[in-house]
Amino acid sequence: MPDAPSERDQLRAAVNRQPSDFIAWVMLADAELSAGDIPAGDAAAQCALRLRPHHPEALARLGRARWMQGRHGEAASLLQQACQRAPQHPGMALWLGHVLEDAKQPEAAADAYRRAHMLAPGEAYMAAQRLNWQRRLCDWRDLDALSQQVRNAVAQGNPAVEPFAFLSEDATAAEQLACARQRAQVLAQAIPRMPPAQFRAQGPLRVGFLSNGFGAHPTGLLTVALFEHLRDHPQLQTHLFALNADDGSDIRQRLQAAAHTLHGVAAQPHAAIAQRIRSAGIDILFDLRGWGGGGTPEVLAMRPAPLQINWLAYPGTSGAPWMDYLLADAFVLPTALEAAFSEKVLRLPRAFQPSDNTRVVAGPPSRAQCGLPQHGVVFCCFNNSYKLNPRSMQRLLQVLAGVPGSVLWLLSGPGHADQRLREVARQAGIDPARLAFTTRQPHAQYMALYRHADLFLDTHPYNAHTTASDALWAGCPVLTAPGQSFASRVAGSLNHHLGLDALNVADDAAFIATATTLGNDRDALQALRERLQQARSTAGLFDMAGFANDLAHLLQQLARGHGWQGAADGG
């Protein structure tokens, strides 16, 4: 019996029958964009706009299409027109917020999100978007009330909350599972699965990796050396499926050379990407993005590969029935947390996070050029601004209070985030001038900054992840207080696998006491840096040849359990 036509097919048929049906064109634009077919969505929106020039619904869809194309200026103009013509429409205000984020107008984006939430105060999605963006701006007005609304929505089974943003809430692992599972159920019901894929019995194991970070991006930086070591493995064939366009970076060139095939699938419809994966005969597919921005859970929901594994960029459970396994280690995901993960857990005998161990850390600019005083201890925290919540900032400022002459070096945030943090310091009795900020820089220059940093002070509940790896590779110790969620245990995992468990402390009080003690003892700080330097070369955290062997062995064991017999000439 033939499959029933999809909603998109039905809408395409409707506009063919009745080309003057404005509502059908608007609905078709939504359906095409949701399916990832951006050109078709743009065309449908234009047809709607020709039928009713200046109609806010048509303007909004065309604005959404232009946003998805990266044409942010045009998108902002279109959404602003739509909001002017429909000022009481919360959804249009929400889309305007998304567009203004990408158009580098962060404070205007916050205003749009606040307006969307004001227009629909009971809508959890509006509250979650406002909360997420206020965290990025370090704007903590109404933070507790917004967070409680979002957590209540998850508790009530509302699927509107984005799982990635929810990682920043001080929620339990069980709450995170509920959030992800509710979101996944919506997609599972909406997206048809492909016919079941068959595991191949013979030949090299074809392993695919799907990501929007194959370039000068944290994912590319973490994985490139690993892929280079996997390249010549006789039993594995590595395929990279790049959701991002070629950025011309050295990392992209290295990834291209390391992979058996790098498949460029940027801006392709979800079904086309899934078919590309299926056509490549992928046996095991890693999702390197999960619920993070720029990912395509819709592709994974179609089940293009026999086995699908959640790994690396999304530090939590997918909650998704289409993800079979999650790759972790025993520290970051202890047995006690397994019940809060929908996937079966695979554990490496080393830290789950790889890193590029070919990087050279150059000498930095002078302290003065970095905006740092000539003397005094430099505590740093180059985590993204949304991780700097009130709890994390309070303990960082208490460390400053306990170490005279010290400074806190932060990554500059969007909009007025830096000014807000300086005001938080002032209210805590700390001279705002003791907060120094650095802008985002090319990776090599950014890594050099750690030469001036004495100790990295981590955040909670969302740790430093790639940033912790960067700091440790550059020789800067990381102090963290591991929590009870995956996202709060990543920095702790890196320390543990370096043999630096003393830097994994129990709670905020121990965090403040340890940082204060080290900050007031230059000899102890120097001894700690020397221990890190020795561990970096001996402990195995940055041994990517060993990582490649461990991963290949694990994947072969997994595949044999599904009928794979290996390459005929394999070792």
Salt bridges, closest charged atoms under 4 A:
ASP9 OD1 - ARG12 NH1 3.95
ASP30 OD2 - ARG61 NH2 2.98
ASP30 OD1 - ARG64 NH1 3.42
GLU32 OE1 - ARG8 NH1 2.83
GLU32 OE2 - ARG12 NE 2.83
ASP42 OD2 - ARG66 NE 2.69
GLU57 OE1 - ARG61 NH1 2.30
GLU57 OE2 - HIS89 NE2 3.62
GLU74 OE1 - ARG66 NH1 2.89
GLU74 OE1 - ARG71 NH2 2.99
GLU107 OE2 - ARG420 NH1 3.00
ASP111 OD1 - ARG114 NH2 2.62
ASP139 OD2 - ARG114 NH1 3.36
ASP139 OD2 - ARG141 NH2 2.61
ASP142 OD2 - ARG130 NH2 3.18
GLU162 OE2 - ARG183 NH2 2.74
GLU169 OE1 - ARG135 NH2 2.79
ASP170 OD2 - ARG391 NH1 3.50
ASP170 OD1 - HIS460 NE2 3.82
GLU175 OE1 - ARG151 NH2 2.77
GLU228 OE2 - ARG254 NE 2.82
ASP283 OD2 - ARG200 NH2 2.92
GLU298 OE1 - HIS270 NE2 3.81
ASP324 OD1 - ARG303 NH2 2.68
GLU338 OE2 - ARG347 NH2 2.86
ASP356 OD2 - ARG254 NH1 3.01
GLU423 OE2 - ARG426 NH2 2.39
ASP454 OD1 - ARG522 NH1 2.92
ASP470 OD1 - ARG359 NH1 2.85
ASP501 OD1 - HIS496 ND1 2.90
ASP508 OD2 - ARG391 NE 2.90
ASP508 OD1 - ARG395 NH1 2.71
ASP550 OD2 - ARG350 NE 2.67
